[in-house]
Amino acid sequence: MKILLDQNISYLAIKKLGNLFEEIAQIGRLGMAQTDDAMIWQYARTHGYMMVTFDAYFKERNILSEHPIKVVWLRCQDTSPDYIIKVIKDNIEIIQQFFEDNHWSCLEISDKNITA
């Protein structure tokens, strides 16, 4: 499972989550910090990444797309790197199941609940 962290998710997560994923990248580290969301969405699709983001755009783009990407939409009030890393680690089994299920394109994880 390859994941692409949106630019507003700290690159520090790469090291701390690296052992959980086949590949992990971050928009800023790819030199795409100024790239618009549509191009990022296309990059994720072209390279087989599952997008991890705080941005609702990716969920909305998936609704309009015939061939959506997998999106993990984090809706957390605390967006500190340590908290986001904890949220991803705490939900790794759900994220894995979501990745393997072709019926869903967006997994919403909030401080309160999880929805697909």
N, C-alpha and C positions, 0 to 999 in steps of 0.2 A: 504494500500500500504506500503510495507516494502522496505526500501532502505539501501544499503550498500555503505558507502563512502570509496573510495580507500584510501590507506595509505598516499597519498600526499595531501589529503584534510583534513584540520584541524579538530580535534575532537571537537573544539569549536563550530562547526556547529551543533553538536548534540543538545545542549540546545536551540540554536536559531531557529532550524527547527523542533524541536520535536513535536510541536503542529500541524504541517502540515501533518505528516505521522503517520500511525499506529505504525510503529516501525522504528527506525533509529539506525544503528550501524556503526562503523568505524573499518577498518582493524587493526590498531594499538591497539585500545581498546580491540579487540578480541584476542590479543596476536599473531597476524599473520603478524607482520611487516616484517619478514624475509621470508615469504611464497611466493613462485613463483606465477606468474599470473595465470598459468593453475590451480593450486590448489584453488586460490581465486575464479576463474570463476566457478569451480565445487562446491565450498562452497555456492556461491550465488545461483546456480541452485538447489542444494539439499535443501536449506533452504528457497527458494521462494523469494529471494531478487532481487530488481532491482538495478543494479550497477550504481553508479555515479562516473565518473573517468575523468582524463585528458589523459589517456593512450589509444592509438589506438589499442592496443592488443585485448581488449575486443570486439571491433567492428569486427576486423579481425577474431577472434575466432568464433564469431557468424555466419559469412559468411560460415565457414566450418562446422558448427554444424547443425545437423538435428533438434535439440531441443534447440534453443538458449534461452538465458536469455534476459531480457530487459536491455538495456544499455543507460544511458544518458551520452553522450560524450561531456564534456565541453572543448571547444576550445577557451579559453579566454586568452588574453595577461596578464591581471592582475589576478594573482592567490592568492591574499591576502584573508584571511578568510572572511573579511567583504564584499569584492566584490563578492565572490562566493556565499555567503549567499544571497546577494541581487539578483544575477542572478537567483538562484533557486526560491526565493520568487516571483520575477517578472514573472517567467515562470511557476508557479505552475499549472495553468489551462491547459496549453499545456502539461506539464508532466503528469497530471492526465488523459487527453485524450489519450496520447500516451500509458500509462499503460493499459488502458482499450481496446485499439485497438489491436487485435490479428494479424493484417497484418504487423505490423512493429516490428522490434527487436532493432533498434538503433535510438535514437533521438540525433541529433547533435545540440548543442547550442554554438554559437560563439558570439563574440562581435558585429558582423555585422548582423547575421541572424540565423534562425532556420530551420533545415531540418530533415525530417524523412526518 
